[in-house]
C-alpha cells in the first residue's frame, strides 16, 4: 500500500477522536473549593493518567464470572505501528499507557513536538513537551516537573515536588513520560518558566527538568564490565524515527546524561492495557477510602505464572498508592526473584518512596526479614510456610500491604500459594494470566479457595491445619487480569544475572564514598567463634567441612532466641562455633561476606554494612544459595590463580563424594484429603519422592 495512503488512513479518525476526548477531559472539574478556586478532580487526573478508561471499551472486554465477580479480559489489541507494520509494542492505541486522546496525538503531527533547552552541559536539560506528546525512553535520570503535570510508572509529578529518580535499563521495557491534561483556568506559569519559554505558554505544554542521576548503588553495579551498558540504548531505527519526537541534536544532548529517547516500534515498552487500569482504579478507590475513613487497610495479593508481570504490577501499585498513603508494606514471598533484598529472603518492607526501576535500583532494609536459604521452596516446603508466617506476623495493618508470590503454579507450588493466601488473608487477589496457558493458575474462585487444600493448611471445611492453627474463612475480591506480554520483562539476561545484580546493589553499601574498591581492599569486622552458631541451609555438610563452606561465602546475619538455638544445636567443633542441625526461623539483619577465617585466633572476618547496634545482637550465621557474584570475585587485584574461582576440580569428574548432599524435606505425610484436591503434591504412605 502506498505510504501516503497509509498515513492518511491513520491520521483522519485518530485526530478527531483525540480532539474530542481531550476536550472532554479538560471539562471535568470539581466544584469550587473553600478558597473559591476551581480544582481539578481526582477523577480527571485518574482519567488522564489512564487509570479510568473509556467505559465503552471496558464493556467490550468484560464478561461475568459470577453474580459477584467480574472477569476482565485484558489482552491488549495489536495496533498499527508508525512504520505501517502490525506490532504489539510500537503502536499508540488502546494498549498504550494513556487514553487515545493523548497517545494518538504524536502520530498525527508532522514535526517534532519536543525540544530541549540546555541548562548545564552534560548535567541537566529542560525538556519542553507540546501537544501532549508522550516520551518513551531507556536510561536513567532525575525528573522534576516545572510546568504542568506528568505521569511516570504510576507516579504523578507536579511542580514543586521532589525530583523523581527513574531507571529504565535495556534489560527491561522502556518507560513513558506522559503529560497530563490541564485545566486552562488553573494554569499558573512561574517566572522561571516564563524566562525559559516566553510569556506565551500553550495550554498543552509541559516543562520537565532532566538531571544526570548519580546513585552509588546503581553505579557500583554498572562498574563491572558485565553490566556496564545496561542503561545504554542503541537506536537501531533510522534517524527520522527519532525526529518525529525531537531533533537529533536534542536527543544527543539528552543522551549525554544517560537519557535515551526511544521511538523504535520494535523496542519493548511497558504498557498498562486499558482494562488493567480500570481494575486498578477500582482497587485504588478502596485504598483511598480505607485511608480517609480509617478502616482496615487493604491487603492485595498478586499471583500468576512466571514472567506474567507480578513484580512490574507490584511496583506500579506501590507508586499509585503512595499518592494517597504515606507508606505501603510489601511482603516478598518469591524467594528466587526478590524485590528489596537479595534472593533467598522472605521479607516485609515498608516503602515510602516510589520504585521506578528494577530491584537492583532500590535495595532496602526490611522491617522484618527471615533467611530461607534456597531459591525455591520445593526442598523444604514446611519451613517455607513457617517462614512466611513468621515474617507476616510483623505486619500491623497500619498501611496497605502488597503480597508478591512466586510463579510456581503447578503441584506443590499451587499448594504453597493456598497456604500463603490463608496466612495473609488478602482483601483483594489480582490473578495475572499470560499467553502461555500452561503456566497459568486455575481460576481462584471463592469455591476453589474454600475447597483447595494447601501444603500445610487444610481446606476451609476443616477446622484446623496440621499444626493446630485455626482455619479462618477468607472472602477476597477477585480480579482476573489477562496481560499478554505487555507487562512482562523483555530481556536476554538470565534470572541468575538479575540475582547477582541485586546482590551487588546490596554490597554497594560496603564501598567508600568515592571510588570502588575490591572486596579484599575493604576492612572487615572480626567476629569471635564463641559468639555465633553456624549452619548451611541448602546442603548437608559435615561439621568438619563447614568452615570450608563458610570461607569466601555470603552469609545471613541473624538473631535467634536461646530456646531455638538449644533445640537446633547439633554440637560444636573442637574449639569452634556451635553447629546447628537445621535452619532457625528468626530475624535476619542483613548479609555479610566471610572474607577470611583465622583458625588460630578463632575469628571470622566478615564484610558487612549492618549497623553496630544490630551487629552486637547477631548470634547465627546462615550460609545458603547466595554466593559472591563472579565479577566481584575476579576483581581482586590478585595475580595468578584466584582462590575459589580458578580450579581444576570438576564435580562431574572422577572425584566421588566431593559435592554436598542435597537434602529433601518435601515428603508430605499422609493425611485425609477432602474434595477439591487434584492429588498433586501429596504422596502415599510409602513416602515416594515428589515429582514437581
PyMOL commands that set and color helices and strands:
alter all, ss='L'
color gray80, all
select helices_A, chain A and resi 3-26+42-48+55-61+100-103+105-108+191-197+216-221+225-227+239-243+248-255+274-293+310-321+359-361+377-379+381-392+412-424+437-439+446-451+495-510+519-521+529-531+543-550+562-568+612-615+630-634
alter helices_A, ss='H'
color red, helices_A
select strands_A, chain A and resi 62-64+70-72+79-80+86-87+114-120+124-129+135-147+149-152+155-158+164-168+175-179+206-211+259-261+299-304+328-332+345-351+368-371+401-404+428-433+477-482+525-528+533-536+554-559+569-572+578-580+587-598+603-607+620-623
alter strands_A, ss='S'
color yellow, strands_A
deselect
rebuild
show_as cartoon
